[in-house]
Amino acid sequence: MTSVVYSPPSKSSLMEFKASVNSNQISDDDPTLVIGWNDSLLEDILLRIQGNIVEIPIQEPDFVDIASPSDFKASIENHLRLVGGGRFENIIGPNTMDEYVNVMTRLSHIEYHPYIQAMRGHAGAPFACCAKIVDRRNAAPIVINRIPPPLPNLQVFT
């Protein structure tokens, strides 16, 4: 089995995030979502879709931009930000508990969308790994153990 490398948050986005919140804003009760994208997989599947090598007979949803991997990631992150506490690149938060629940629910809605499921089927692996930050001082993301969706759906975000 090949090991997959997911992109961690950039130092600049972590620094901007840490500077924007005080230590009282982030705890287990106010988690922040971090999405570690599989950049090479996204680039490969988007190139195959755009080159008509892979046909997806479903129109992409309004919230997804498939022009490039960075546009795809930003469109998903912005769609999550709408129900969360903010966005610093691939960091969504800080979130109240209600916002965090809404962000994770929306993440599941994205995962279940037929177009995203079709992309995932052709990609062969999940698009991203999810983690959370609960301590502003070290801002070290902790991997979230998301349960996979029921079959026949494929896991898009681990």
Secondary structure, DSSP 8 states (H G I E B T S, - for coil): ----------HHHHHHHHHHS-GGG-STTS-EEEEEE-HHHHHHHHHHHHTTSS---S---TT---SSHHHHHHHHHHHHHTTSS-EETTEE----HHHHHHHHHHHHHHHHSHHHHHHHHHH-S-SEEEEEE--TTT---EE-------TTS--SB-
